[in-house]
Every structure is written in C-alpha cells, then in structure tokens.
Amino acid sequence: MTDAEHGRVVRAAHTDSTVSAYQAYPQDIAEPALRARAFVAPFKRERMT
C-alpha cells in the first residue's frame, strides 16, 4: 500500500514565506474550537505529533 492509502498524507499550501498545513480533528475537539475560535479543552497541545 502507498502512504496515501494508509492515510499518511500531508495537505498543505505554501508561498515563498509560509506553509499552511491542514490537520483534521475529531468532532469533540473541532466543535468547541470552532465556537471559541481557538483551541480549548479537550484539545491538548502536548499531544500534538
């Protein structure tokens, strides 16, 4: 299997000075973050990979 078939894909856009990467989050993290317009619990920065 390819990395893409395993779900190992980085989706990003770039310019000469920035890289913006897409990261999917489960709904229990995404919904509170969208309401607060910032990452809030249950998001944990120390769990980022």
PDB file of N, CA, C and O in Angstrom:
ATOM      1  N   MET A   1       0.846  -1.196   0.000  1.00  0.00           N
ATOM      2  CA  MET A   1       0.000   0.000   0.000  1.00  0.00           C
ATOM      3  C   MET A   1       0.883   1.248   0.000  1.00  0.00           C
ATOM      4  O   MET A   1       1.990   1.252   0.537  1.00  0.00           O
ATOM      5  N   THR A   2       0.363   2.286  -0.609  1.00  0.00           N
ATOM      6  CA  THR A   2       1.080   3.554  -0.602  1.00  0.00           C
ATOM      7  C   THR A   2       0.815   4.292   0.702  1.00  0.00           C
ATOM      8  O   THR A   2      -0.098   3.936   1.448  1.00  0.00           O
ATOM      9  N   ASP A   3       1.620   5.329   0.980  1.00  0.00           N
ATOM     10  CA  ASP A   3       1.375   6.147   2.168  1.00  0.00           C
ATOM     11  C   ASP A   3      -0.012   6.761   2.122  1.00  0.00           C
ATOM     12  O   ASP A   3      -0.682   6.836   3.152  1.00  0.00           O
ATOM     13  N   ALA A   4      -0.460   7.201   0.957  1.00  0.00           N
ATOM     14  CA  ALA A   4      -1.789   7.796   0.830  1.00  0.00           C
ATOM     15  C   ALA A   4      -2.881   6.789   1.186  1.00  0.00           C
ATOM     16  O   ALA A   4      -3.875   7.153   1.816  1.00  0.00           O
ATOM     17  N   GLU A   5      -2.709   5.543   0.793  1.00  0.00           N
ATOM     18  CA  GLU A   5      -3.686   4.505   1.120  1.00  0.00           C
ATOM     19  C   GLU A   5      -3.709   4.205   2.613  1.00  0.00           C
ATOM     20  O   GLU A   5      -4.726   3.748   3.136  1.00  0.00           O
ATOM     21  N   HIS A   6      -2.604   4.456   3.301  1.00  0.00           N
ATOM     22  CA  HIS A   6      -2.542   4.277   4.754  1.00  0.00           C
ATOM     23  C   HIS A   6      -3.028   5.519   5.486  1.00  0.00           C
ATOM     24  O   HIS A   6      -3.102   5.512   6.714  1.00  0.00           O
ATOM     25  N   GLY A   7      -3.362   6.588   4.762  1.00  0.00           N
ATOM     26  CA  GLY A   7      -3.800   7.819   5.387  1.00  0.00           C
ATOM     27  C   GLY A   7      -2.652   8.719   5.798  1.00  0.00           C
ATOM     28  O   GLY A   7      -2.860   9.674   6.547  1.00  0.00           O
ATOM     29  N   ARG A   8      -1.454   8.441   5.331  1.00  0.00           N
ATOM     30  CA  ARG A   8      -0.268   9.231   5.678  1.00  0.00           C
ATOM     31  C   ARG A   8      -0.033  10.280   4.597  1.00  0.00           C
ATOM     32  O   ARG A   8       0.846  10.135   3.747  1.00  0.00           O
ATOM     33  N   VAL A   9      -0.825  11.325   4.648  1.00  0.00           N
ATOM     34  CA  VAL A   9      -0.745  12.378   3.647  1.00  0.00           C
ATOM     35  C   VAL A   9      -0.736  13.715   4.358  1.00  0.00           C
ATOM     36  O   VAL A   9      -1.516  13.935   5.285  1.00  0.00           O
ATOM     37  N   VAL A  10       0.143  14.612   3.929  1.00  0.00           N
ATOM     38  CA  VAL A  10       0.151  15.975   4.450  1.00  0.00           C
ATOM     39  C   VAL A  10      -0.448  16.864   3.378  1.00  0.00           C
ATOM     40  O   VAL A  10       0.037  16.908   2.248  1.00  0.00           O
ATOM     41  N   ARG A  11      -1.505  17.569   3.742  1.00  0.00           N
ATOM     42  CA  ARG A  11      -2.129  18.517   2.821  1.00  0.00           C
ATOM     43  C   ARG A  11      -1.727  19.911   3.266  1.00  0.00           C
ATOM     44  O   ARG A  11      -1.988  20.309   4.401  1.00  0.00           O
ATOM     45  N   ALA A  12      -1.095  20.647   2.374  1.00  0.00           N
ATOM     46  CA  ALA A  12      -0.594  21.965   2.740  1.00  0.00           C
ATOM     47  C   ALA A  12      -0.569  22.869   1.526  1.00  0.00           C
ATOM     48  O   ALA A  12      -0.546  22.409   0.385  1.00  0.00           O
ATOM     49  N   ALA A  13      -0.574  24.157   1.792  1.00  0.00           N
ATOM     50  CA  ALA A  13      -0.384  25.179   0.772  1.00  0.00           C
ATOM     51  C   ALA A  13       0.846  25.969   1.180  1.00  0.00           C
ATOM     52  O   ALA A  13       1.158  26.074   2.367  1.00  0.00           O
ATOM     53  N   HIS A  14       1.544  26.525   0.200  1.00  0.00           N
ATOM     54  CA  HIS A  14       2.747  27.274   0.558  1.00  0.00           C
ATOM     55  C   HIS A  14       2.942  28.480  -0.348  1.00  0.00           C
ATOM     56  O   HIS A  14       2.478  28.524  -1.488  1.00  0.00           O
ATOM     57  N   THR A  15       3.642  29.447   0.205  1.00  0.00           N
ATOM     58  CA  THR A  15       4.128  30.599  -0.549  1.00  0.00           C
ATOM     59  C   THR A  15       5.636  30.636  -0.326  1.00  0.00           C
ATOM     60  O   THR A  15       6.204  29.714   0.258  1.00  0.00           O
ATOM     61  N   ASP A  16       6.272  31.688  -0.785  1.00  0.00           N
ATOM     62  CA  ASP A  16       7.708  31.808  -0.555  1.00  0.00           C
ATOM     63  C   ASP A  16       8.051  31.963   0.916  1.00  0.00           C
ATOM     64  O   ASP A  16       9.178  31.673   1.317  1.00  0.00           O
ATOM     65  N   SER A  17       7.088  32.421   1.742  1.00  0.00           N
ATOM     66  CA  SER A  17       7.412  32.707   3.141  1.00  0.00           C
ATOM     67  C   SER A  17       6.595  31.923   4.167  1.00  0.00           C
ATOM     68  O   SER A  17       6.893  32.007   5.358  1.00  0.00           O
ATOM     69  N   THR A  18       5.585  31.171   3.757  1.00  0.00           N
ATOM     70  CA  THR A  18       4.761  30.450   4.724  1.00  0.00           C
ATOM     71  C   THR A  18       4.387  29.054   4.218  1.00  0.00           C
ATOM     72  O   THR A  18       4.394  28.783   3.017  1.00  0.00           O
ATOM     73  N   VAL A  19       4.066  28.195   5.159  1.00  0.00           N
ATOM     74  CA  VAL A  19       3.484  26.890   4.868  1.00  0.00           C
ATOM     75  C   VAL A  19       2.265  26.751   5.765  1.00  0.00           C
ATOM     76  O   VAL A  19       2.368  26.914   6.981  1.00  0.00           O
ATOM     77  N   SER A  20       1.114  26.451   5.178  1.00  0.00           N
ATOM     78  CA  SER A  20      -0.115  26.237   5.936  1.00  0.00           C
ATOM     79  C   SER A  20      -0.530  24.782   5.733  1.00  0.00           C
ATOM     80  O   SER A  20      -0.825  24.369   4.611  1.00  0.00           O
ATOM     81  N   ALA A  21      -0.554  24.010   6.808  1.00  0.00           N
ATOM     82  CA  ALA A  21      -0.886  22.591   6.728  1.00  0.00           C
ATOM     83  C   ALA A  21      -2.292  22.351   7.255  1.00  0.00           C
ATOM     84  O   ALA A  21      -2.733  23.003   8.201  1.00  0.00           O
ATOM     85  N   TYR A  22      -2.988  21.410   6.634  1.00  0.00           N
ATOM     86  CA  TYR A  22      -4.328  21.001   7.045  1.00  0.00           C
ATOM     87  C   TYR A  22      -4.193  19.901   8.087  1.00  0.00           C
ATOM     88  O   TYR A  22      -3.396  18.977   7.920  1.00  0.00           O
ATOM     89  N   GLN A  23      -4.961  19.997   9.148  1.00  0.00           N
ATOM     90  CA  GLN A  23      -4.978  18.953  10.176  1.00  0.00           C
ATOM     91  C   GLN A  23      -6.432  18.658  10.534  1.00  0.00           C
ATOM     92  O   GLN A  23      -7.178  19.565  10.905  1.00  0.00           O
ATOM     93  N   ALA A  24      -6.827  17.418  10.425  1.00  0.00           N
ATOM     94  CA  ALA A  24      -8.183  17.022  10.794  1.00  0.00           C
ATOM     95  C   ALA A  24      -8.240  16.722  12.288  1.00  0.00           C
ATOM     96  O   ALA A  24      -7.300  16.164  12.855  1.00  0.00           O
ATOM     97  N   TYR A  25      -9.333  17.090  12.909  1.00  0.00           N
ATOM     98  CA  TYR A  25      -9.547  16.833  14.333  1.00  0.00           C
ATOM     99  C   TYR A  25     -10.883  16.141  14.510  1.00  0.00           C
ATOM    100  O   TYR A  25     -11.805  16.366  13.726  1.00  0.00           O
ATOM    101  N   PRO A  26     -11.004  15.295  15.535  1.00  0.00           N
ATOM    102  CA  PRO A  26     -12.306  14.677  15.800  1.00  0.00           C
ATOM    103  C   PRO A  26     -13.315  15.749  16.221  1.00  0.00           C
ATOM    104  O   PRO A  26     -12.944  16.821  16.698  1.00  0.00           O
ATOM    105  N   GLN A  27     -14.573  15.438  16.034  1.00  0.00           N
ATOM    106  CA  GLN A  27     -15.643  16.396  16.295  1.00  0.00           C
ATOM    107  C   GLN A  27     -15.628  16.920  17.731  1.00  0.00           C
ATOM    108  O   GLN A  27     -15.956  18.085  17.955  1.00  0.00           O
ATOM    109  N   ASP A  28     -15.255  16.089  18.711  1.00  0.00           N
ATOM    110  CA  ASP A  28     -15.259  16.559  20.102  1.00  0.00           C
ATOM    111  C   ASP A  28     -14.173  17.602  20.370  1.00  0.00           C
ATOM    112  O   ASP A  28     -14.246  18.319  21.368  1.00  0.00           O
ATOM    113  N   ILE A  29     -13.177  17.697  19.504  1.00  0.00           N
ATOM    114  CA  ILE A  29     -12.181  18.769  19.595  1.00  0.00           C
ATOM    115  C   ILE A  29     -12.564  19.926  18.667  1.00  0.00           C
ATOM    116  O   ILE A  29     -12.439  21.092  19.041  1.00  0.00           O
ATOM    117  N   ALA A  30     -13.022  19.606  17.475  1.00  0.00           N
ATOM    118  CA  ALA A  30     -13.308  20.632  16.469  1.00  0.00           C
ATOM    119  C   ALA A  30     -14.457  21.550  16.863  1.00  0.00           C
ATOM    120  O   ALA A  30     -14.339  22.766  16.715  1.00  0.00           O
ATOM    121  N   GLU A  31     -15.554  21.011  17.355  1.00  0.00           N
ATOM    122  CA  GLU A  31     -16.724  21.845  17.658  1.00  0.00           C
ATOM    123  C   GLU A  31     -16.433  22.912  18.720  1.00  0.00           C
ATOM    124  O   GLU A  31     -16.742  24.081  18.489  1.00  0.00           O
ATOM    125  N   PRO A  32     -15.850  22.557  19.879  1.00  0.00           N
ATOM    126  CA  PRO A  32     -15.525  23.594  20.860  1.00  0.00           C
ATOM    127  C   PRO A  32     -14.520  24.617  20.316  1.00  0.00           C
ATOM    128  O   PRO A  32     -14.616  25.805  20.624  1.00  0.00           O
ATOM    129  N   ALA A  33     -13.564  24.160  19.512  1.00  0.00           N
ATOM    130  CA  ALA A  33     -12.575  25.074  18.941  1.00  0.00           C
ATOM    131  C   ALA A  33     -13.230  26.062  17.976  1.00  0.00           C
ATOM    132  O   ALA A  33     -12.884  27.243  17.967  1.00  0.00           O
ATOM    133  N   LEU A  34     -14.154  25.594  17.183  1.00  0.00           N
ATOM    134  CA  LEU A  34     -14.855  26.491  16.258  1.00  0.00           C
ATOM    135  C   LEU A  34     -15.684  27.523  17.014  1.00  0.00           C
ATOM    136  O   LEU A  34     -15.702  28.699  16.649  1.00  0.00           O
ATOM    137  N   ARG A  35     -16.368  27.083  18.066  1.00  0.00           N
ATOM    138  CA  ARG A  35     -17.172  28.028  18.859  1.00  0.00           C
ATOM    139  C   ARG A  35     -16.293  29.079  19.540  1.00  0.00           C
ATOM    140  O   ARG A  35     -16.650  30.256  19.585  1.00  0.00           O
ATOM    141  N   ALA A  36     -15.140  28.650  20.072  1.00  0.00           N
ATOM    142  CA  ALA A  36     -14.258  29.554  20.807  1.00  0.00           C
ATOM    143  C   ALA A  36     -13.296  30.320  19.891  1.00  0.00           C
ATOM    144  O   ALA A  36     -12.653  31.279  20.316  1.00  0.00           O
ATOM    145  N   ARG A  37     -13.207  29.883  18.625  1.00  0.00           N
ATOM    146  CA  ARG A  37     -12.249  30.460  17.672  1.00  0.00           C
ATOM    147  C   ARG A  37     -10.819  30.329  18.175  1.00  0.00           C
ATOM    148  O   ARG A  37      -9.962  31.162  17.883  1.00  0.00           O
ATOM    149  N   ALA A  38     -10.579  29.264  18.938  1.00  0.00           N
ATOM    150  CA  ALA A  38      -9.253  28.926  19.473  1.00  0.00           C
ATOM    151  C   ALA A  38      -9.323  27.495  19.977  1.00  0.00           C
ATOM    152  O   ALA A  38     -10.408  26.971  20.232  1.00  0.00           O
ATOM    153  N   PHE A  39      -8.172  26.869  20.120  1.00  0.00           N
ATOM    154  CA  PHE A  39      -8.174  25.526  20.690  1.00  0.00           C
ATOM    155  C   PHE A  39      -8.443  25.606  22.183  1.00  0.00           C
ATOM    156  O   PHE A  39      -7.779  26.345  22.909  1.00  0.00           O
ATOM    157  N   VAL A  40      -9.417  24.843  22.627  1.00  0.00           N
ATOM    158  CA  VAL A  40      -9.801  24.762  24.033  1.00  0.00           C
ATOM    159  C   VAL A  40      -9.973  23.282  24.377  1.00  0.00           C
ATOM    160  O   VAL A  40      -9.951  22.429  23.489  1.00  0.00           O
ATOM    161  N   ALA A  41     -10.141  22.981  25.653  1.00  0.00           N
ATOM    162  CA  ALA A  41     -10.344  21.585  26.068  1.00  0.00           C
ATOM    163  C   ALA A  41     -11.495  20.983  25.261  1.00  0.00           C
ATOM    164  O   ALA A  41     -12.518  21.634  25.047  1.00  0.00           O
ATOM    165  N   PRO A  42     -11.325  19.760  24.825  1.00  0.00           N
ATOM    166  CA  PRO A  42     -10.375  18.742  25.241  1.00  0.00           C
ATOM    167  C   PRO A  42      -9.067  18.724  24.442  1.00  0.00           C
ATOM    168  O   PRO A  42      -8.295  17.775  24.580  1.00  0.00           O
ATOM    169  N   PHE A  43      -8.788  19.743  23.609  1.00  0.00           N
ATOM    170  CA  PHE A  43      -7.525  19.812  22.876  1.00  0.00           C
ATOM    171  C   PHE A  43      -6.362  19.913  23.847  1.00  0.00           C
ATOM    172  O   PHE A  43      -6.431  20.650  24.830  1.00  0.00           O
ATOM    173  N   LYS A  44      -5.280  19.163  23.570  1.00  0.00           N
ATOM    174  CA  LYS A  44      -4.082  19.201  24.430  1.00  0.00           C
ATOM    175  C   LYS A  44      -2.870  19.397  23.530  1.00  0.00           C
ATOM    176  O   LYS A  44      -2.521  18.512  22.749  1.00  0.00           O
ATOM    177  N   ARG A  45      -2.238  20.543  23.638  1.00  0.00           N
ATOM    178  CA  ARG A  45      -1.075  20.848  22.810  1.00  0.00           C
ATOM    179  C   ARG A  45       0.039  19.817  22.997  1.00  0.00           C
ATOM    180  O   ARG A  45       0.762  19.520  22.046  1.00  0.00           O
ATOM    181  N   GLU A  46       0.192  19.268  24.200  1.00  0.00           N
ATOM    182  CA  GLU A  46       1.256  18.299  24.438  1.00  0.00           C
ATOM    183  C   GLU A  46       1.024  16.965  23.718  1.00  0.00           C
ATOM    184  O   GLU A  46       1.930  16.133  23.666  1.00  0.00           O
ATOM    185  N   ARG A  47      -0.157  16.753  23.173  1.00  0.00           N
ATOM    186  CA  ARG A  47      -0.431  15.515  22.445  1.00  0.00           C
ATOM    187  C   ARG A  47      -0.204  15.660  20.953  1.00  0.00           C
ATOM    188  O   ARG A  47      -0.389  14.697  20.210  1.00  0.00           O
ATOM    189  N   MET A  48       0.191  16.839  20.495  1.00  0.00           N
ATOM    190  CA  MET A  48       0.430  17.053  19.073  1.00  0.00           C
ATOM    191  C   MET A  48       1.633  16.228  18.629  1.00  0.00           C
ATOM    192  O   MET A  48       2.582  16.040  19.390  1.00  0.00           O
ATOM    193  N   THR A  49       1.587  15.743  17.408  1.00  0.00           N
ATOM    194  CA  THR A  49       2.705  14.950  16.880  1.00  0.00           C
ATOM    195  C   THR A  49       3.472  15.723  15.846  1.00  0.00           C
ATOM    196  O   THR A  49       4.447  15.216  15.293  1.00  0.00           O
TER     197      THR A  49
END
